[in-house]
Amino acid sequence: MPEIRHSVCALDCPDCCSLLVTVDNGRGTKLRGDPSHPVTRGFLCGKVAQYLEREYHPGRLLYPQRRTGAKGEGRFERISWNEALDTIASRLGDIAARFGPEAILPYSYYGTMGLLNAAGMDRRFFHRLGASRLDRTICASAGMAGHTEALGLRYNTEPEQFRHSRLILAWGANILGTNVHLWPFIMEARRQGARLYTIDPRRNRTGAAADKHFFINPGSDTALALAMMHVIVGEGLHDAEYVARYTEGFDALRERVRAWTPGRAAELTGIPADQIAALAREYATTRPAVIRLNLGVQRSDRGAMAVRAIALLPALTGSWKEIGGGFQLSTSQAFQLNRAGLERADLQQKALGREARLVNMTSLGAALRSLDAPPVNALVVYNSNPAAIAPHQNAVLAGLRRQDLFTVVLEQFPNDTADYADILLPATTFLEHTDLYCAYGHHYLQLARPALPPPGQAKSNVEIFRLLAGRMGFDDPCFTESEDDMIRTLLDSPHPFLRGITLERLDREHSVRLNLPDPFLPFAAGGFGTATGKCQFHAETLDYTPPVESRHGDQALRRKYPFELVSAKNDDSMNSTFGHRDAVDRQTAVLHLDAADAAALGIRTSDAVRVYNDRGSAILEARVDGAVRPGVVSSPSVRWGKRAPGRRNVNALTSDRLTDAGGGATFYSCLVQVERIGD
């Protein structure tokens, strides 16, 4: 008889869906959203609805392998787990002895959002080894820095409240593509008369469905926020009582934004001045109004500043007081779990007597080619595909080709990075192991047990690093802990949000809401994470400078490369996770152009085009479809380079320049030239 088993989607998405898996004779036959979960509500995105195809795909890696061809060729032979583990332990031990353990670099991100398999036994292993620490900046660090500076605490409006909103600003947020479980709440609000506006350099699916779309020049979001403040303050539309009671620095803010007229911002943003003024007035006078900001805004030179400026708007209007008001970027900080106990950074003291050096993952190409004292001589990659997703791709690939670099890759599929491995290990999917999940788009903590058996000899990250610790002779008790032990450690937190949540309760209920007030209005009466509990405007540091690679940046560079490239997330991908799918490959092989720009270049839809700059080039297929404004081109990311002409995707074009705070990646500050190729 078929059996229904619970699981949780582990992909890097704010929705963190609760799943129901139909299992018949040990094989998954159906996957659907859990209708009892308050946010999942019984449906799945198009990506995950097809996940059983990935689970049983003939391309799954099933056994440990050793490279037999040149790096990047993808030629391997099968070996046993014992041989793989012994080889890895021996090589890492030799490198640590010769160069010091900091010559070993882990490289991972959130290929799984499960806490145990993303940041559990692996962290313990590398801390005990004394390896270099990885600064995991590539996705959200600039936004988190800006959010923290604005509010002190990264608490957010919960998604269920959006149904009560009367104006929703989706700012750099393609909700239908990357946060689809927020959409029903927005539709409920719209049925009651709410308006949805989108602010984005691209008109994506959400923009096409919105009441109004504002095309904004890439990287100019701070200018728009400052001009909105100019109108709100100048016309007395701010909430004077809220500002007086719960903020500090308003007088200085008034002076700072005086010069940021809608006309000045119009020149920078490309949004007409009258539209900026009207938007500011409507936002300030519509109650409740909420901003759904997403992380694309912070992938620019001044990305942290952009997030900070936008996050200050609800404090100015007092919309934090209202159900359905406020701001949402990431709810993750509400999950006050005992991560220190899970990760055990204290083990570095045993290995080194100090904290290990920190290497920024956004600068991987530079780290592999030029870091010294010691150089990186071993790279262990898991939960990520840096050959495809890291910026300045040619520099990264040059580093991965180094003959003296020992590379280990834990993967489910033979993707771009797997082709460079010396030892390639098969990893489980989230349907095949135990893990604990927090979300960054809602407030429900979830537990998943294995719903399906692993194929072949695939092992979880937890088990692989547990076995490696044993091979390395690490006898600390934490390396023999079970998954349940690790989950209990995470739940051992004094924070009131975790009160009453136990492993036993999670096993019974699968999904448990954090111990929050209902409704959760985190800043209705102040309570900001500052020394005074008030929102600090810090107007003296609030300003805007255009990105270097933009229409208002380095003009010599723009004359050479006149188009601003935005490589935003593809609706049916998850970074490079589904790059094996033919449909995804086709979706990520295109370049969207404005009709006037395309005509000037002699380009029509379906033409092959070369996109290039000083860092590299990529071959794509043109789409002339109104998705972007003049001077902007866009390519959905991110394709497996191995499937592309020249084996390069758009990250051959992006730079490893860092953001203003947080050390993040500036993927969306990128100037390029475009030319038609072929007959």
C-alpha positions in Angstrom: 0.0 0.0 0.0 1.3 3.5 -0.8 2.4 5.5 2.2 2.5 9.3 2.7 5.7 10.6 4.3 6.6 14.1 5.3 9.6 16.0 4.1 10.8 19.6 3.7 12.1 21.4 0.6 15.8 22.2 1.2 16.4 24.5 -1.8 17.6 28.1 -1.3 14.2 29.7 -1.3 12.4 31.8 1.3 9.3 29.5 1.2 10.9 26.4 2.7 7.9 24.2 1.8 6.4 21.4 3.8 6.2 18.4 1.5 4.1 15.2 1.3 5.8 12.3 -0.5 3.8 9.3 -1.7 6.0 6.2 -1.4 5.1 2.9 -3.0 7.4 -0.1 -2.4 10.2 2.2 -1.4 9.9 4.5 -4.5 8.6 8.0 -4.5 5.6 8.3 -6.9 4.2 11.7 -6.1 5.4 14.9 -4.5 3.0 17.7 -3.3 2.8 20.6 -1.0 1.4 20.0 2.5 -2.1 21.5 2.6 -1.9 21.8 6.4 1.1 24.1 6.4 0.0 27.8 6.7 2.4 29.0 4.0 2.9 26.0 1.7 -0.9 25.6 1.5 -0.9 22.5 -0.6 1.0 23.6 -3.8 4.6 23.6 -5.0 6.6 25.8 -7.4 7.3 24.4 -10.9 10.9 23.6 -9.9 10.1 21.3 -7.0 6.9 19.8 -8.4 9.2 17.9 -10.7 11.8 17.0 -8.1 11.2 13.2 -8.3 12.6 13.5 -11.9 15.8 14.7 -10.3 15.7 12.1 -7.6 15.6 9.2 -10.1 17.5 10.9 -13.0 20.0 8.5 -14.7 22.6 11.2 -14.3 22.7 10.9 -10.5 26.1 10.3 -9.0 25.9 6.9 -7.3 29.5 5.9 -6.3 32.8 7.5 -5.2 35.0 8.3 -8.2 38.6 9.3 -8.9 39.6 11.5 -11.8 41.4 9.8 -14.7 41.4 12.6 -17.3 42.5 16.2 -17.3 40.9 18.7 -14.9 37.7 19.8 -16.4 37.2 16.9 -18.8 34.9 15.0 -16.5 36.5 11.6 -16.9 36.5 9.4 -13.8 36.7 5.8 -12.6 34.7 4.2 -9.8 36.5 3.5 -6.4 35.3 2.3 -3.0 34.3 4.5 -0.2 37.3 3.2 1.8 39.7 4.2 -0.9 38.1 7.6 -1.4 38.1 8.4 2.3 41.7 7.2 2.8 42.9 9.2 -0.2 41.2 12.4 1.1 42.4 12.0 4.6 46.0 11.2 3.5 46.1 14.2 1.1 44.6 16.6 3.5 47.0 15.4 6.2 50.0 15.8 4.0 49.0 19.3 2.9 48.3 20.4 6.5 51.7 19.0 7.6 53.6 20.7 4.7 51.9 24.1 4.4 49.7 24.3 7.5 46.0 23.4 7.8 44.9 26.9 6.5 46.1 25.7 3.1 42.8 23.7 3.0 39.7 25.7 2.0 36.1 24.5 2.3 33.7 26.0 -0.3 30.0 25.7 0.3 26.8 27.6 0.3 23.1 26.6 0.5 22.7 23.9 -2.0 20.7 22.5 0.9 19.2 24.8 3.6 19.1 22.0 6.1 21.1 23.1 9.1 22.9 19.8 9.7 24.0 19.2 6.1 24.7 22.9 5.3 26.5 23.9 8.5 26.8 21.1 10.9 29.4 18.2 10.9 31.2 20.0 8.1 31.9 23.0 10.2 33.1 20.9 13.1 35.4 19.0 10.8 37.0 22.1 9.3 37.3 23.9 12.6 39.0 20.9 14.2 41.3 20.6 11.2 42.3 24.2 11.5 41.3 24.9 7.8 40.7 28.4 6.5 37.3 29.7 7.2 35.0 30.6 4.3 33.2 33.9 4.4 29.9 32.9 2.8 29.1 36.2 1.2 28.0 35.3 -2.3 24.2 35.7 -1.9 23.0 37.9 1.0 25.8 39.3 3.1 25.5 42.9 1.9 21.7 42.9 2.3 22.0 41.5 5.9 24.6 44.2 6.7 22.3 47.0 5.4 19.3 45.5 7.1 21.1 45.3 10.4 22.4 48.8 10.2 18.9 50.1 9.5 17.0 48.2 12.2 19.5 46.5 14.5 17.4 43.3 14.4 16.5 41.6 11.2 12.9 41.0 12.1 10.3 41.2 9.4 6.7 41.3 8.5 5.4 37.7 8.4 3.9 36.6 5.0 0.5 35.9 6.4 0.0 39.6 7.1 0.4 40.6 3.4 -3.3 39.7 3.0 -4.1 42.8 5.1 -1.9 45.2 3.1 -3.4 47.9 0.9 -0.2 48.7 -1.0 2.5 46.2 -1.7 5.8 47.3 -3.2 7.7 44.4 -4.6 11.1 46.0 -4.8 13.6 43.9 -6.7 11.4 40.9 -5.8 10.2 38.5 -8.5 7.6 36.9 -6.2 6.1 34.6 -8.8 9.6 33.3 -9.7 11.4 33.1 -6.4 8.9 33.4 -3.6 5.6 32.0 -5.0 4.0 31.1 -1.7 3.7 34.7 -0.8 1.6 35.2 -3.9 -1.7 33.9 -2.6 -1.6 36.3 0.3 -1.0 39.1 -2.2 -3.8 38.0 -4.3 -6.1 37.9 -1.3 -5.1 41.5 -0.6 -5.7 42.5 -4.2 -9.2 41.0 -4.1 -9.9 43.4 -1.2 -8.6 46.4 -3.3 -4.9 46.4 -2.6 -2.4 47.5 -5.3 0.8 45.8 -6.2 3.7 47.8 -7.7 7.0 46.3 -8.8 10.3 48.1 -9.0 12.9 46.3 -11.0 15.3 46.8 -14.0 13.4 43.9 -15.7 9.7 43.4 -16.2 9.6 39.8 -15.0 6.5 37.6 -14.4 5.6 39.5 -11.2 6.0 42.9 -13.0 3.8 41.7 -15.8 1.1 40.8 -13.3 1.4 44.0 -11.2 -0.8 47.1 -11.2 2.2 49.2 -12.1 5.8 48.5 -13.0 8.7 51.0 -12.5 11.7 50.3 -14.6 14.7 51.4 -12.5 18.3 51.6 -13.7 20.4 48.8 -12.1 22.1 49.9 -8.8 20.1 53.1 -8.4 17.7 52.0 -5.7 19.2 54.2 -3.0 18.5 57.3 -5.1 14.9 56.3 -5.4 14.6 55.7 -1.6 16.2 59.0 -0.8 13.9 60.9 -3.1 10.9 59.2 -1.6 12.1 60.4 1.8 12.5 63.9 0.4 8.8 63.9 -0.6 7.6 62.2 2.6 9.4 64.5 4.9 9.1 67.7 2.8 5.4 67.3 2.5 4.9 66.3 6.2 3.7 62.8 5.3 5.8 61.0 7.8 4.3 59.6 11.1 5.5 62.4 13.4 4.4 60.6 16.6 6.1 57.3 15.7 9.3 59.2 14.5 9.4 61.2 17.7 8.9 58.2 20.0 10.8 55.4 18.3 13.5 56.9 16.0 16.6 59.1 16.5 18.3 61.5 14.0 15.2 62.7 12.2 16.3 66.4 12.0 19.6 65.4 10.4 17.7 63.1 8.0 15.4 66.0 7.0 18.5 68.0 6.1 20.2 65.1 4.3 17.3 64.3 2.0 16.5 68.0 1.2 18.9 67.8 -1.8 17.4 64.5 -3.0 14.7 65.9 -5.1 12.6 63.7 -7.4 14.2 65.4 -10.4 17.7 64.5 -9.2 16.7 60.9 -8.6 15.0 60.8 -12.0 18.3 61.4 -13.7 19.9 58.5 -11.9 17.0 56.0 -11.7 15.3 56.6 -15.1 11.9 56.9 -13.3 10.2 60.2 -14.2 10.2 62.7 -11.3 6.4 63.0 -11.2 6.2 59.2 -10.8 8.7 59.2 -8.0 6.7 61.9 -6.2 3.4 60.1 -6.7 4.9 56.8 -5.5 6.2 58.4 -2.3 2.9 60.1 -1.6 0.9 56.9 -2.2 3.3 54.8 -0.1 3.1 57.3 2.8 -0.6 57.8 2.8 -1.9 54.2 2.1 -2.4 52.2 5.3 -1.2 49.6 5.7 1.6 49.5 3.1 4.4 46.9 3.0 7.7 46.6 1.1 8.8 43.1 -0.1 12.4 43.7 -0.8 14.5 40.9 -2.3 18.3 40.3 -2.5 18.9 41.5 -6.1 19.0 45.1 -4.8 22.1 44.3 -2.8 24.1 42.8 -5.6 25.6 46.1 -6.5 28.6 48.2 -5.5 26.4 50.1 -2.9 24.0 47.2 -2.2 24.2 47.4 1.6 23.4 51.1 1.4 20.4 50.4 -0.9 18.9 47.9 1.6 19.5 50.2 4.5 17.8 53.2 2.8 14.8 51.1 1.8 14.5 49.5 5.2 14.3 52.9 6.8 11.1 53.9 5.0 8.7 52.0 7.2 10.2 53.7 10.3 9.6 57.1 8.7 5.9 56.3 7.9 5.2 54.3 11.0 3.9 51.4 9.1 5.5 49.0 11.6 2.5 49.7 13.8 0.0 48.1 11.4 -0.9 44.5 10.6 0.1 44.2 7.0 2.6 47.0 7.2 6.3 47.1 7.5 9.0 45.4 5.5 10.2 41.9 4.6 13.7 40.9 3.4 14.6 37.8 5.4 12.9 36.2 8.4 15.9 34.1 9.3 17.2 35.9 12.3 14.0 35.0 14.2 15.3 31.5 14.4 17.5 32.0 17.4 19.0 28.4 17.4 22.2 27.3 19.1 24.3 27.5 16.0 27.5 27.9 18.0 26.9 24.5 19.7 26.3 23.0 16.3 29.2 24.4 14.5 31.8 24.3 17.3 34.1 27.1 16.3 35.9 26.6 19.6 37.6 23.5 18.0 39.9 25.9 16.1 41.7 26.6 19.4 42.6 23.0 19.6 43.9 22.9 16.1 45.6 26.3 15.8 45.4 28.0 19.2 43.6 30.9 17.4 40.9 31.6 14.9 41.7 30.5 11.3 42.0 33.0 8.5 38.9 34.1 6.7 38.6 33.8 2.9 35.8 35.6 1.0 34.0 33.1 -1.3 33.2 35.9 -3.7 36.9 36.2 -4.4 37.5 32.5 -5.0 39.4 33.1 -8.3 41.9 35.4 -6.6 42.2 33.1 -3.6 43.1 30.1 -5.8 45.6 32.0 -7.9 47.3 34.4 -5.6 46.6 33.8 -1.9 49.8 32.9 0.0 51.1 32.3 3.5 49.9 29.6 2.8 48.5 29.2 -0.7 45.2 27.2 -1.1 46.4 23.7 -1.9 43.2 21.8 -1.2 39.6 22.7 -1.9 36.6 20.8 -0.6 33.4 21.8 -2.4 29.9 20.8 -1.3 26.4 22.4 -1.6 27.8 24.7 -4.3 28.9 24.8 -7.9 31.6 27.5 -8.0 32.7 26.8 -11.6 29.2 28.0 -12.6 28.0 30.3 -9.9 31.0 32.3 -8.8 31.8 35.7 -10.4 34.9 36.3 -12.6 34.5 32.8 -14.0 37.7 32.7 -16.0 39.7 33.4 -12.9 37.9 30.7 -11.0 38.4 28.1 -13.8 42.1 29.0 -14.0 42.4 28.2 -10.3 40.5 25.0 -10.6 42.8 23.8 -13.4 45.9 24.1 -11.1 47.7 20.7 -11.1 48.9 21.2 -7.5 45.3 21.9 -6.2 43.7 18.8 -4.6 40.0 19.1 -5.1 37.2 17.1 -3.5 33.6 17.6 -4.6 30.5 16.3 -2.9 27.7 16.3 -5.5 24.5 14.7 -6.8 25.2 15.4 -10.5 28.3 15.8 -12.7 28.1 19.6 -12.9 30.8 22.0 -13.9 32.7 21.9 -10.7 32.5 18.1 -10.4 34.5 17.9 -13.7 37.5 19.4 -11.8 37.4 17.1 -8.9 40.3 14.7 -8.0 37.8 12.8 -5.8 34.1 13.0 -6.5 31.7 11.8 -3.8 27.9 11.0 -4.2 25.7 13.0 -1.9 22.1 12.4 -0.9 19.2 14.7 -1.8 17.0 16.3 0.9 14.5 13.4 0.5 17.1 10.9 1.7 18.4 12.2 5.1 17.3 13.8 8.4 17.6 17.6 8.8 16.2 20.6 10.6 15.0 23.6 8.6 14.5 27.3 9.4 13.1 29.6 6.7 13.8 33.1 5.5 10.3 33.7 4.2 8.2 32.6 7.2 8.4 31.6 10.9 8.0 27.9 10.9 10.7 25.5 12.1 10.5 22.1 10.4 11.9 18.6 10.7 12.4 16.2 7.9 13.2 12.5 8.2 14.3 10.4 5.3 11.4 9.8 3.0 13.3 7.7 0.4 16.3 5.4 0.5 19.5 6.8 -1.1 20.4 5.4 -4.5 23.7 3.5 -5.0 26.2 4.4 -2.3 25.2 8.1 -1.8 25.8 9.5 1.7 24.7 12.6 3.5 27.1 15.5 4.1 26.8 14.7 7.8 27.9 11.1 7.3 30.7 12.0 4.9 32.3 14.5 7.3 31.7 12.2 10.3 33.6 9.5 8.4 36.4 11.9 7.4 36.8 13.0 11.0 37.4 9.4 12.0 39.9 8.9 9.2 41.8 12.0 10.4 41.9 10.7 14.0 39.6 13.3 15.5 38.4 11.7 18.7 36.3 14.7 20.0 32.9 13.3 21.1 31.0 15.8 18.8 32.1 13.7 15.8 30.2 10.7 16.9 27.0 12.5 17.6 23.9 11.4 15.8 21.6 13.7 13.8 19.2 13.7 16.7 22.0 14.8 19.0 22.8 17.7 16.7 19.2 18.8 16.5 18.8 18.7 20.3 21.9 20.9 20.5 20.4 23.4 18.0 17.2 23.5 20.1 19.1 24.1 23.3 18.6 27.9 23.2 17.4 30.2 25.9 15.7 32.5 23.4 11.9 32.9 24.1 11.2 32.3 20.4 12.3 28.7 20.8 10.5 28.0 24.1 8.6 24.8 24.0 10.0 23.5 20.7 11.6 20.1 21.2 12.7 17.3 18.9 9.8 15.1 20.1 7.3 17.9 19.2 8.8 18.4 15.8 8.6 14.6 15.2 4.9 14.7 16.0 4.0 17.9 14.2 6.7 18.2 11.5 6.3 22.0 11.4 6.1 24.3 14.5 5.6 28.1 14.5 8.2 30.0 16.5 6.9 31.2 19.8 6.0 34.6 18.5 3.0 36.9 19.2 0.2 36.5 16.7 0.3 38.9 14.8 4.0 39.5 15.0 4.6 43.3 15.0 8.3 43.5 15.9 8.7 47.3 15.9 5.2 48.5 16.6 6.5 50.1 19.8 10.1 50.5 19.0 12.2 47.6 20.2 14.8 48.1 17.5 18.1 46.3 18.0 20.0 49.3 19.1 21.4 50.6 22.4 18.4 52.9 22.9 15.8 50.6 21.2 15.1 53.2 18.6 15.7 53.2 14.9 18.9 55.2 14.2 18.7 57.1 10.9 22.4 58.0 10.9 21.8 60.5 8.2 25.4 61.6 8.0 26.3 58.3 6.3 23.2 58.0 4.2 24.1 58.8 0.6 24.4 57.4 -2.9 27.2 56.9 -5.4 26.5 55.1 -8.7 28.2 51.7 -9.3 31.5 51.8 -11.2 30.0 49.6 -13.9 26.8 51.5 -14.6 25.5 54.2 -17.0 26.4 56.9 -14.4 29.7 55.3 -13.3 33.0 55.1 -15.1 32.2 56.8 -18.4 35.3 55.6 -20.2 34.4 52.0 -19.3 30.8 52.6 -20.4 31.9 54.0 -23.8 33.6 50.7 -24.3 30.9 48.5 -22.8 27.5 50.4 -23.1 25.1 47.9 -21.7 24.2 47.2 -18.1 23.9 43.4 -17.6 21.5 42.0 -15.0 21.8 38.2 -14.6 18.8 37.7 -12.3 17.5 34.3 -11.1 15.7 32.2 -13.6 12.1 31.3 -12.6 12.5 27.6 -13.2 16.0 27.2 -11.8 17.6 27.4 -8.4 21.0 28.9 -9.2 22.6 26.0 -11.0 20.7 23.2 -9.2 18.6 22.2 -12.2 21.2 22.8 -14.9 20.8 19.2 -16.0 17.3 19.9 -17.3 17.1 20.7 -21.0 14.3 23.2 -20.4 16.3 25.0 -17.8 19.3 25.1 -20.1 17.3 26.7 -22.9 15.8 29.3 -20.4 19.3 30.3 -19.2 20.8 30.5 -22.7 19.1 33.8 -23.7 19.7 37.5 -23.6 16.8 40.0 -23.3 17.3 43.3 -25.2 15.3 46.4 -25.7 13.9 46.7 -29.2 15.6 50.0 -30.0 19.0 48.7 -28.8 18.5 45.5 -30.8 17.6 47.4 -34.0 20.7 49.5 -33.7 22.8 46.3 -33.4 21.0 44.5 -36.2 19.8 41.9 -33.8 16.5 40.0 -33.9 14.9 37.4 -31.7 16.6 34.0 -32.0 19.9 35.5 -33.3 23.1 34.2 -31.7 24.9 37.0 -29.9 28.2 37.4 -28.2 28.2 39.3 -25.0 31.6 40.4 -23.8 33.8 42.6 -21.7 37.4 42.6 -20.5 36.8 39.6 -18.2 35.4 37.2 -20.8 32.5 36.4 -23.1 29.4 34.2 -23.5 27.3 33.1 -26.4 23.6 33.5 -26.0 20.4 33.7 -28.0 18.7 37.1 -28.4 15.2 37.8 -27.1 13.7 41.2 -28.1 10.6 41.2 -25.9 10.2 44.4 -23.8 11.6 42.8 -20.7 14.2 45.5 -20.2 14.6 49.3 -20.9 17.2 50.8 -23.3 20.7 50.4 -22.1 20.0 47.2 -20.1 20.3 43.6 -21.1 19.4 40.6 -19.0 20.2 36.9 -19.0 18.6 34.5 -16.5 21.1 32.7 -14.4 22.7 30.4 -14.1 23.5 27.9 -16.9 25.9 25.0 -16.6 28.9 26.3 -18.6 29.7 22.9 -19.8 26.5 23.0 -21.8 27.2 26.3 -23.4 29.2 27.3 -26.5 32.7 28.0 -25.4 31.9 26.4 -22.0 31.1 29.8 -20.4 28.0 31.3 -18.9 27.2 34.9 -17.9 29.6 34.7 -14.9 32.4 34.9 -17.4 31.3 38.6 -17.5 30.6 39.4 -13.8 33.3 40.9 -11.6 34.6 39.9 -8.2 34.4 43.5 -7.0 32.9 43.6 -3.5 29.9 45.5 -2.1 30.2 48.5 0.2 29.5 46.4 3.3 29.3 42.7 4.0 31.9 41.7 1.4 29.2 40.6 -1.0 29.1 40.0 -4.8 28.3 42.7 -7.3 26.7 40.5 -9.9 24.3 43.2 -11.1 26.9 45.9 -11.6 28.3 44.7 -14.9 29.0 46.5 -18.2 29.1 44.6 -21.4 29.0 44.9 -25.2 26.8 42.9 -27.4 27.3 41.8 -31.0 25.4 39.6 -33.5 27.3 36.5 -34.6 26.8 34.1 -37.5 25.2 34.7 -40.9 
